[in-house]
């Protein structure tokens, strides 16, 4: 997995887990799996999801098959060996009861989370020479994924969003820092690039920090300060980590 375009933007390495995002006959796989996605090259590929408790799940990917049995909570996990960049692949998930999910057009490359505050949230469409830059943004192997702004008091799964190939139709509302960073990487490395935009302007560092990493005294102090402001919203400690980063 990869680190951030800028440390000041509180960007985090990608982990592909949590949150049902596609379902068929009670079968589901977790976000951010979806058509057109990019998976991290050189790293084991982990797929998680849900099915009926005790049900056998067969997952096929890159010419291999893996089986798993859903546990008492209906959760299952399989892993595949790392893959290299190459032609688009597909992944299928099936159960004996007839459930089937297919994820198409999966590319292997480098995946980055573009997370943080207003400097990361600022869009291509609001940037310098926006009309020219948007018209030139024809990069079919750069894939864009935007996480909804979702403060949560406790860690929560992520709602499914759609991956988009980078184009003049899709790039305007995406993070400008994320896009320009990813574009340069794509040109230099010549591999597919997946960009996951999870940003929220005007938020403090504590909101993006997992609870376990905050000193207890500091956590309580900031919690009291933010509640006292009557405008806590997305400023509560850990709330954006819980809702926008934890699930990744």
C-alpha positions as CSV (number, residue, x, y, z in Angstrom):
1,X,0.0,0.0,0.0
2,X,1.0,3.6,-0.4
3,X,1.4,6.7,1.7
4,X,0.0,10.2,1.3
5,X,0.6,12.9,-1.3
6,X,1.1,15.2,1.6
7,X,1.6,14.3,5.2
8,X,-0.2,17.6,6.2
9,X,-3.3,16.3,4.4
10,X,-3.5,13.3,6.8
11,X,-3.5,10.7,4.1
12,X,-3.6,7.1,5.0
13,X,-2.5,3.8,3.3
14,X,-5.3,1.8,1.7
15,X,-6.6,-1.4,3.2
16,X,-9.4,-3.0,1.2
17,X,-11.9,-4.1,3.8
18,X,-15.3,-3.7,5.5
19,X,-18.8,-2.7,4.5
20,X,-21.1,-4.7,2.2
21,X,-21.3,-2.9,-1.2
22,X,-22.8,-5.4,-3.6
23,X,-25.3,-8.1,-2.9
24,X,-27.0,-11.0,-4.6
25,X,-29.3,-13.5,-2.8
26,X,-28.0,-12.5,0.6
27,X,-24.4,-12.6,-0.6
28,X,-22.3,-9.4,-0.5
29,X,-18.7,-8.1,-0.8
30,X,-17.1,-5.2,1.1
31,X,-16.3,-1.7,-0.1
32,X,-14.5,-0.5,-2.0
33,X,-14.7,-3.5,-4.3
34,X,-16.6,-2.6,-7.5
35,X,-16.4,-2.5,-11.2
36,X,-13.5,-0.4,-12.5
37,X,-11.5,-0.5,-9.3
38,X,-7.7,-0.6,-8.8
39,X,-6.1,-3.0,-6.4
40,X,-2.6,-2.6,-5.0
41,X,0.1,-4.4,-7.0
42,X,2.6,-6.5,-5.1
43,X,0.4,-7.0,-2.1
44,X,-1.9,-10.0,-1.2
45,X,-5.4,-9.4,-2.4
46,X,-8.0,-9.8,0.4
47,X,-11.7,-10.1,-0.3
48,X,-14.3,-9.9,2.5
49,X,-18.0,-10.1,2.6
50,X,-21.1,-11.6,4.0
51,X,-23.4,-14.6,3.3
52,X,-25.7,-16.9,5.3
53,X,-24.0,-18.3,8.4
54,X,-22.3,-21.6,7.6
55,X,-22.6,-21.1,3.8
56,X,-19.7,-22.0,1.6
57,X,-18.4,-19.1,-0.6
58,X,-16.2,-19.7,-3.7
59,X,-14.2,-16.7,-5.0
60,X,-12.4,-16.8,-8.3
61,X,-9.7,-14.3,-9.3
62,X,-6.7,-14.2,-11.6
63,X,-7.1,-17.9,-12.5
64,X,-7.3,-19.1,-8.9
65,X,-10.2,-20.1,-6.7
66,X,-10.5,-19.8,-2.9
67,X,-13.2,-21.2,-0.6
68,X,-14.4,-19.9,2.7
69,X,-17.2,-20.7,5.1
70,X,-19.2,-17.8,6.5
71,X,-19.0,-17.7,10.3
72,X,-21.8,-17.3,12.8
73,X,-22.2,-13.7,11.9
74,X,-22.2,-14.4,8.2
75,X,-18.8,-13.0,7.6
76,X,-16.2,-14.6,5.2
77,X,-12.7,-13.7,4.1
78,X,-10.4,-15.1,1.3
79,X,-6.9,-14.0,0.2
80,X,-5.1,-14.4,-3.1
81,X,-1.4,-13.9,-4.0
82,X,-0.2,-10.5,-5.1
83,X,-0.7,-9.7,-8.8
84,X,1.2,-7.5,-11.2
85,X,-0.1,-4.8,-13.5
86,X,-1.6,-6.3,-16.7
87,X,-4.9,-6.7,-18.5
88,X,-8.1,-6.0,-16.7
89,X,-9.3,-8.9,-14.5
90,X,-12.6,-9.9,-13.0
91,X,-13.6,-11.4,-9.7
92,X,-16.6,-13.7,-9.1
93,X,-18.1,-14.7,-5.8
94,X,-20.6,-17.6,-5.7
95,X,-22.5,-19.7,-3.1
96,X,-24.2,-23.1,-3.4
97,X,-27.6,-21.4,-2.9
98,X,-27.2,-19.6,-6.2
99,X,-25.9,-16.2,-5.0
100,X,-23.4,-14.7,-7.5
101,X,-21.5,-11.4,-7.7
102,X,-19.2,-10.4,-10.5
103,X,-16.7,-7.5,-10.4
104,X,-15.4,-6.4,-13.7
105,X,-12.5,-4.3,-15.1
106,X,-10.2,-4.7,-12.1
107,X,-6.7,-3.2,-12.6
108,X,-3.6,-3.8,-10.6
109,X,-1.4,-0.7,-9.9
110,X,-0.9,1.7,-7.0
111,X,-3.8,2.8,-4.7
112,X,-3.7,6.0,-2.6
113,X,-6.1,7.5,-0.1
114,X,-6.3,11.3,-0.5
115,X,-7.6,12.4,2.9
116,X,-7.7,15.5,5.0
117,X,-9.0,19.0,5.1
118,X,-9.7,21.8,2.7
119,X,-6.4,21.6,0.8
120,X,-7.3,18.0,-0.2
121,X,-11.0,18.7,-0.6
122,X,-10.5,21.6,-3.1
123,X,-11.7,20.3,-6.5
124,X,-10.2,20.3,-10.0
125,X,-13.2,22.4,-11.1
126,X,-12.2,25.2,-8.7
127,X,-8.5,25.2,-9.6
128,X,-6.4,27.3,-12.0
129,X,-7.1,26.7,-15.7
130,X,-9.9,24.4,-14.7
131,X,-11.6,24.3,-18.2
132,X,-8.3,23.4,-19.9
133,X,-7.3,20.8,-17.3
134,X,-10.7,19.1,-17.2
135,X,-10.8,18.9,-21.0
136,X,-7.3,17.2,-21.0
137,X,-8.1,14.7,-18.2
138,X,-8.4,11.6,-20.4
139,X,-6.7,8.9,-18.4
140,X,-8.7,5.7,-18.5
141,X,-6.3,3.9,-16.2
142,X,-6.6,6.5,-13.4
143,X,-9.7,5.5,-11.4
144,X,-11.5,7.8,-9.0
145,X,-13.5,6.9,-5.9
146,X,-15.0,9.4,-3.5
147,X,-16.0,8.5,0.1
148,X,-19.1,10.4,1.4
149,X,-18.6,12.8,4.3
150,X,-19.9,10.8,7.2
151,X,-18.9,11.7,10.8
152,X,-19.6,8.8,13.1
153,X,-19.2,8.4,16.9
154,X,-18.2,4.8,16.5
155,X,-16.3,2.9,13.8
156,X,-18.8,2.1,11.0
157,X,-18.8,0.4,7.6
158,X,-18.7,2.4,4.5
159,X,-21.6,2.9,2.1
160,X,-20.8,1.7,-1.5
161,X,-19.7,4.3,-4.0
162,X,-18.8,3.9,-7.7
163,X,-15.4,3.9,-9.2
164,X,-15.0,6.2,-12.2
165,X,-12.4,6.2,-15.0
166,X,-10.8,9.6,-15.0
167,X,-12.3,11.7,-17.8
168,X,-13.5,15.2,-18.5
169,X,-16.9,14.1,-17.2
170,X,-15.7,12.7,-13.9
171,X,-12.7,14.7,-12.8
172,X,-14.2,18.2,-12.1
173,X,-15.6,17.4,-8.7
174,X,-12.6,15.3,-7.6
175,X,-9.8,16.4,-5.3
176,X,-7.3,18.6,-7.2
177,X,-4.3,17.6,-5.1
178,X,-5.3,13.9,-5.5
179,X,-5.8,14.2,-9.3
180,X,-2.6,16.1,-10.1
181,X,-0.6,13.9,-7.8
182,X,-2.1,10.7,-9.4
183,X,-1.6,12.0,-12.9
184,X,2.1,12.6,-12.4
185,X,2.5,9.1,-10.8
186,X,0.7,7.5,-13.8
187,X,3.0,9.3,-16.2
188,X,6.1,8.4,-14.3
189,X,5.3,4.8,-13.2
190,X,3.2,3.7,-16.2
191,X,0.8,1.7,-14.0
192,X,-2.8,2.1,-13.2
193,X,-3.5,4.5,-10.3
194,X,-6.5,4.3,-7.9
195,X,-7.3,7.5,-6.0
196,X,-9.7,7.3,-3.0
197,X,-10.9,10.8,-2.0
198,X,-11.9,11.0,1.6
199,X,-11.6,14.7,2.6
200,X,-13.6,17.3,4.6
201,X,-12.6,20.9,4.8
202,X,-12.4,22.9,8.1
203,X,-11.8,19.8,10.3
204,X,-9.2,19.4,13.1
205,X,-6.6,16.7,13.2
206,X,-8.3,15.0,16.1
207,X,-11.3,14.2,13.9
208,X,-9.1,12.2,11.6
209,X,-7.2,10.3,14.4
210,X,-8.3,7.0,15.6
211,X,-9.4,7.0,19.2
212,X,-6.7,4.6,20.4
213,X,-4.0,7.0,19.2
214,X,-5.3,10.0,21.2
215,X,-4.1,10.5,24.8
216,X,-7.1,10.0,27.0
217,X,-6.8,13.4,28.7
218,X,-6.5,15.2,25.3
219,X,-9.5,13.3,24.0
220,X,-11.7,14.3,26.9
221,X,-10.5,17.9,26.7
222,X,-11.2,18.2,23.0
223,X,-14.5,16.5,23.2
224,X,-15.7,19.0,25.9
225,X,-14.4,21.9,23.9
226,X,-16.1,20.9,20.7
227,X,-19.4,20.0,22.4
228,X,-19.3,23.4,24.1
229,X,-19.1,25.2,20.8
230,X,-22.6,23.9,19.8
231,X,-21.1,23.4,16.3
232,X,-19.3,20.1,16.9
233,X,-20.5,18.4,13.7
234,X,-17.5,16.9,12.0
235,X,-15.1,18.3,14.7
236,X,-15.5,15.6,17.3
237,X,-12.4,13.5,18.0
238,X,-12.2,10.3,15.9
239,X,-15.5,11.0,14.1
240,X,-14.1,11.2,10.6
241,X,-11.7,8.4,11.2
242,X,-14.7,6.3,12.3
243,X,-16.9,7.1,9.4
244,X,-14.5,7.8,6.5
245,X,-11.1,6.1,7.1
246,X,-11.8,3.1,9.4
247,X,-13.9,1.4,6.8
248,X,-11.1,1.5,4.3
